[in-house]
Amino acid sequence: NDGFVQLYNAIDSLFEEDDDDEEQPAASTPISQAKEAEAPPVVVSAKKDLLNYLSQLQRDPELLPCGLESSEKEQAHVLEIVTALETETENNLIISSGANMAQQDFAGTWDLVYTSSGMMKFNQGLSGLGGSVPNGKFGGLEQKLVATKYITDVEYTEHILVTPEASSFDVSITGDWDLKRSVSLLTGQPTIIMSVEPDMIKYGPTSTRADHWKSVRAMNLLDVTYLDDDGLRIMRGNTSTDTLFIFQRK
């Protein structure tokens, strides 16, 4: 318990008073039901280039995963490839559906494979605990989206690697999520905003409310700019459009 008291003191700066609300929920038919019955083209080169380059960014096991230690030059190259990929109309379900998608189209468990988020880089993860725990570091992040007729839950599972390994632990961040229709600041075309409202953070024996834990706001409001049938999803900051979050469905 003393260790967690010290941890609370170390992460006091992670809390901040703030409250953001959005409106205009999107309700539509799942794209799986609305798509035409023609097979999508095979994977295009921009997507291959992106996945290959992201693999290169993780070649050094000493670096934090998800691009948290990527350089400005590396971030610029990822952004360039992503910008090209987003414009491809054949595989991008956001474009082919006219941004007319339902929450069921996003349901499932996703791995964060890359982000250029300055907030996540600064906090060394989503919760910030990876940079606060002695001998600890961020070890990856999963996002589980649940969408049924009555439930729209989100759970982030952040892996915190600690030396010795037996001390490693997971951080669970739970809450609600929604989709909203909007217009892209980049293209002026219809787009989808994924809105996440974290509620609780749990790690070890500790459970605390997430509404004033400022680091978890990094993914609260993001534009979904790319989604394909293979389970690749790209999101950008709603106002900071150069900030990228790239997920792959598990």
N, C-alpha and C positions, 0 to 999 in steps of 0.2 A: 504493500500500500504506500510505503514511503517513496518508492520509485515513481509511482503514479502521481504523488503529490509534487515531486520534483518536475515530472513531465508537464503537469498543469502549469507550473511556473514558466517552464521553457517555451510553452506554446501560447502564452497569454496573448501575444500579438496576433494570433490567428483569429481572434474574435473582434467583431465590429458590428455596431448597430447599423442595420440596413434593411430595406424592405422594398421589393420590386413586384409589381403586379402587371399582368398583361391580360388582354381579352381576345375575342374573336376565335373561339375554338373551331377547329376544322373537323367536319364530319362528312365522310364520304365512303363510297364502296371500296373495299380492299382491291388493290391493283391486280391481285391474283385472279379476281373475278372479272375485272373490267378490261384486261388486256386483250388484244386481238390474238387469234390463234396462229400466229406465225413465229417461228423460232428466231431468237435473237442472233445476230452475227457472232462470230467467234471473237475472243478477246483481242482487242486492238493494241497497237504498239505502245500508245501512251500509257495504258494501264500496265503493260509489261515493264515499261521503263520505270514507272513509279514503284512497283513492287520490288523490282531489282535494286533500285536505288535505296529504298528503305531497308532492304536486307543489308546493303553495304554499310549503312549508318550504324548497324548493330554488330559489326564485325569485331569490335573490341569489347569483350565481356566486362571490362572494368568500367565502361561507360554506363550511365544510367539508361534504362530502356526508354522506348517511345520518343527518341530524339530529344530528350530533355537536356542533353549536352551538345546538341548540334550547333555548328557555327552559323554565323549570319550568311555566309556564302552557301552552305548546305541548305539552309532554310529557303534561300532565294531560289535554289535549283528545284527543290520540292514544289514550291509555289508555282514555278514556271510549268512544270509537268502537270500539276493539278489543274491549272488554268486551261491547258490544252484539253485535258481529259473531260472537264466539265462541259465543254461545248459539243461533245459528241452526242448526237441525238439518238443513235441506234440503240446503245446500251444503257443510256442514262434514263432511268425510270422517272426521275423528277421532270425531265423535259418531255418525254414521250407521253406522260400522263397529264401534262399541263398542270403539274403540281397538285393533282387531284388524287391524293393518297390517304389511306386510313392508318390508324395506329397499329392495326394487325399486320401491316406490311413491314413494320419495324420490330415487332415482337421477337424476342429471342435473347441469346447471350452473345455479347460482342467483346472482342479484345481491342483495347486501344493500341494501335501500332505506331502512331506518330502524333505529336502535337508541337506546334510552335508557340503555344501559349506562354506569354511572358509571366503570367501569374503562376502557372504550374512550374515553369523553370525556376522562378524565384523561391517557391515553396518546396521544390524538389518532390513534386507529386501533387495529388489532389487535396489530401488532408493537411499536408505540411508536416506530418509526423515523421516521415522518413528522414527529414533533415533535423529533427528535434531529439530523436531517441539516440542515446549514446551508442556508437558503433552500428547505427542503423542506416538504411538507405532504401529508396523507392525500388520496388521489384516488379512493378507491372500493375495494370488496372483492367478489370472487367466491368462491363455494364450490362445488367440484366433488365430488359424491358418486358413488362407483363401488360397485356392488353386483352381484356375480355369485355363483355357487355357492361359489367359493373365495376371492374377493377382496372386501374391504370397505375401500376406501381413501378418504381425504378429502384434498383439496388446496385450501387458501385461496391466492388470488392477490391480494395487496394492491398497489395502484398508488400509488407515491410520486412526486408531481409536484415537480420541482426547477427552479429558475431558475439557469442557462438550461435550456430544455426538453430539450436533448440530454443533460443529466445525469440526467433522470428514469429511474426503474428500478422493477422489480417485486420484491416479496418473496414467496417461495413457502414456505408452511407445510404440510407433509405429515404424515400420520398415519393412524390407523385410526378407524372409527366403528362404533357399534352402536345398536340400539333396545332399550329395556327397558320392560316393563310396570310401571305404578305406579298410585297413586291421587292425584288432584289435591288439593292443599292448599286450592284455591279452592272446588271443587264437591263433593269427596268421590267423584267419579265416576272410572272407569278412565281412565287417560291413558297417553301414550307419552312416554318420556324419550329424547332423543337424546344419546348419550354420545360425546364426541370425545376422542381421546388423541393430541395432537400429538407428532411424533417429531423432525422435522428442520426447520430454518429456513435458507433459502438466499437470499442477495441479493448481487449482483455476484459477486466471486470467493469470497465468504465462505459457509461452510456450518458450522452448529453445531447441537447437540442442543437440542430445544425443552423438555425435561422440567423445566428449571429457569428457563425464560424466563417470568416470572410473568404478563406482560400477555396472553399467548396463552391463558390459562386462562379468559378472559371467556366463551367459548362451549363450555366442556368438558362442562357438564351442564345441559340445557335441556328444559323441558316443551314438547312440541308441542301447542298448543291449537287450531290451526286449519290446515286444508289443504283446498284445493278443486281441482276439475278444471282450472281456469284457471291453476294454478301459483302461487297465493298461499299462503305458509306463514308462520304466526305462532308464535313461541316465546317463552316466559317463563322467567325465572330459576327454577331448581328450588327455591330457598329465598327469593330476593328476587323475589317474584311480580309486582312492578310493573315489573321490568326487561324490556323488550321487544326482540325481534329480529324484523324483518319482511323476508322474502325473496320475490323473484319469480323463477320459473323462466325461463331464457333461451330 
